[in-house]
Amino acid sequence: MITISNLTKSFGDFDAVKSVSLSVPEGSFLVLVGPSGCGKSTMLRMLAGLEKPSGGTISFGEKTVSDGERGWTIEPAQRDTGLVFQSYALWPHMTVAGNVEWPLKVGKMQPAERKARVNEVLSLLGIEMLSHRYPNEISGGQQQRVAIARMIAPKPKILLFDEPLSNLDAKLRVEMRTELLRVHRATGATSIYVTHDQVEAMTMASHVAVLKDGEVEQFGAPQDLVAEPRTAFVATFVGTPPANLVPVEPLGQAIAVAGEAMGPTFALERPALAMFRPEDLSVSDVAGPRAIAMEFAEASPVAGRVMVTGTRSDLRLTAVVDRAPRFAPGDAVYFTLPETPSALFTLQGERIA
């Protein structure tokens, strides 16, 4: 449905998006995820037609809608897309029904059809009882539902979401994730969703593109990114909690892990970063083989288990265990590593094993 080829966006000497290429299947739910400043919102704005690419092309189906080399782009209103902003951008002088009806008026839909479509989408979002209220008379979560209703009313083929849940409290965010997926299934549209929250990415997406510094670090199904991260950045960004990366290096016939000799547990030819999954680590208040001494930072319950975090200098380790001794902040806690890591990366972050 969407093909992005060598897409680039520059602001002066700064490249916000660097030669990105993606192919998004029809009906999929793609999430663009990454830290602030990675280029994900800039990509979404180019897809919406709000920014003109500096290079590369964007195609919807067989139709090219932006061409950076030729310097042209199809206007947003002609792209058959819907967009929800982080701020919702509702018109305060219009009722809920008026907000939803407005794009249908612009599209010259007949009054009877408009009324029927407004009632249909308000019912779909469960806000039909709010039709005569104004935006300042409803809650943030209800305002978001109105923004989504307005977006889907014209039946666009592509839905674009720019961090739409970031203004909501934690409980409402979880509820609205379910609601957005229900809307996605009901419309059959191809959806692209921008967030910096990897939990949202991994729970909502059929496809995920992890961005860093304007480039795609990895693109694929959520479970593939967790199981087989291609870079150290992806390994430490996805997953709840994400994987641990520990510096390792050859030490004669042994191996130094985070600066401590551990014995010849796995083959290693040069310094690297070893990935250990949190569920593969154990914690104790006494030292033992393959244990790294850390300073206890925090512990929190996670789905019936305990997530324990320790720090030492710039190293941070997290383990997910069935139960753990009681620690106070600053106590010594020992993290025991498995004999072999789940993956190895170069010091530059590229996967090597």
Secondary structure, 3 states (H helix, E strand, C coil): CEEEEEEEEEECCEEEEEEEEEEECCCCEEEEECCCCCCHHHHHHHHHCCCCCCEEEEEECCEEEEECCCCEECCHHHCCEEEECCCCCCCCCCCHHHHHHHHHHHCCCCHHHHHHHHHHHHHHCCCHHHCCCCHHHCCHHHHHHHHHHHHHCCCCCEEEEECCCCCCCHHHHHHHHHHHHHHHHHHCCEEEEEECCHHHHHHHCCEEEEEECCEEEEEECHHHHHHCCCEHHHHHHCECCECEEEEEEEECCEEEECCEECCCCCCCCCCEEEEECHHHCEEECCCCCCEEEEEEEEEEEECCEEEEEEEECCEEEEEEECCCCCCCCCCEEEEECCCCCCEEECCCCEECC
